[in-house]
Amino acid sequence: MTDVRPSPRIASLLPSATDLLFDLGLGESVVAVSHSCDHPGAAGLHVLTRSIVDPSAPQAEIDRAVSEAVREGRALYQVDGELLDRLNPDLVVTQGVCEVCAVTPGTIETAVRYLPGCLPAAQVLSLEGRSVAGVLEDLRSLARAAGVGERGDALAGEAQARWEALQPVPHAPRVLTLEWVDPPFYGGHWVPEQVARVGGVNVLGAAGTDSGRTSWAQVTALDPDVIVVMCCGYGLAENAEFARTLLDRSDLRAVRGGQVWAVDANALFSRPSLGVVRGAEVLAALLRGQACEGESVRLG
């Protein structure tokens, strides 16, 4: 039996969902996206969200603003409830993994609470994957919700095969992944899993758990062999600039050995999309000393 159900009108409120929808061949069904959705096919679509934090601010300032909002119980994102009501989608895709990264179901409910239109009738799908397996299950769930379950199964199977084909490096380098540098945060969710799958020893963070704040004193004490800068929300060029700020830390083995790397976090590490498999492939290459053009670069 093949997928026959008509595709629904879809509002995607996070970049990874938009990427997955286009991977599933559902780009024409997407009627609205978030302010941070940067898939080329999303250009010109209605934008439903905005952040209360200025993304162009210095990292320390962003951290202070986010910490203050979380402490005060304020949502970091706002949803245009009237536009969502007017667009009347059949499916709204959000997430429950990280309140800092994208809109959560509660933010949507607040935005449309007093409107008479779409949300009570629309299906709201919250993607919850915190591991590679969870990401692939989210892909399957999204495909089923959109009426293309077989496509989702096929894509997930292809991604799983690539994941299993990864060859670990033999020398087991000690790796620190940084999702923020000022102040430093280590990688969480699927990132420790990516490191372990390609033969690295992850020095901070555990698979399936949140990323977390650390200190430069702790980083110095751990003294990793390799540091990979993958600041959440940024591409390769921005992460290369962040990584350069570490090069004066000559007390770190990774700096002295020329093993400070920057990667395209948006495409490969930050988002729970099929990019996490490619991210592991890029990570395997850099642990072998090989840069992947446009995806990773070694600093120093």
C-alpha positions, 0 to 999 in steps of 0.5 A: 500500500502506498501513501494516498492521503492528501497532504495537510496544510502545515505550519512549521515552528522550528527549523529542523521540522522545516528541513524534515518536511522538505526532505519528505517532499512536502515543501509545497504543503508548508504554509508558514515557518518560524523566524529562524527557518532558513531552508531555501524553500521556506523563503517568502513563506509567512513567518509566525514567530519572533524571538525576544532576544537579539540574536546579533548581540554578543554571546555573553549578553544573549546568555544574560537575557536568556537566563533572566527570561527563564528565571522570570518565567517569560517565554523566549519566543512569541507566536503571531496567534492571529496569523496562525488563526487566519492561515488555519493549518491542519498540522502545527509542528513544534518541539518539547526538547529545549525552551531556549531553541524554539517554540514549545506547545505551551507558547502556541496555546498562549498565543491562540487561547482567545481566538476562535479559529484553527488550533482546536481543530489542528493537530499539534505535533511536538517533536521530542527526540533527544537522541539519534534514534529519537530524531529518526522516530520524530521523522517517522511521526512527522511523516505519519502525521502528514500522510506520507508514512512510507516516505518517512520509514524509507528516509529513516532507514537510509539514515540509520544505514549511514549511521551504522556504516560510520567507522570510528577513529582508532586513537580515541581522542578526548573531545570537548564540544562547545555549544556556547563559548561565552560563557562555555556550554558543552554539547548535549542531547545527540552530540555526545552520541555523535562523538562516541559513534565516531570513536571519540571520548566525550569529556563533558555531557551525556547522550540524551541529556541537556547541554550544560554550563561549564567553566574555563577552569573545568575545561582547563582541568579536563584538558581535551585533545580536541575542541569542536566549537558548534555554537547553537544557532550559528553556521560555519563562519560565525563558529570560526570566529568564536573558535578564534577567541580560544586560540590565546588559551595556550594552557589547553592541549587542543590549542597547542596541538592545533586541534581547535575546530569550528563546524556548521552547527545549524546544519550538522549538530544543533538541529534534530534533523537528518543533519545529525548523521552528516554531522557525525560523518564530518566529526569522524573526518575532523578527528582524522585531521580532515576538514570538510569544505563548507562544513568544518575548519581547523583553527590555529 
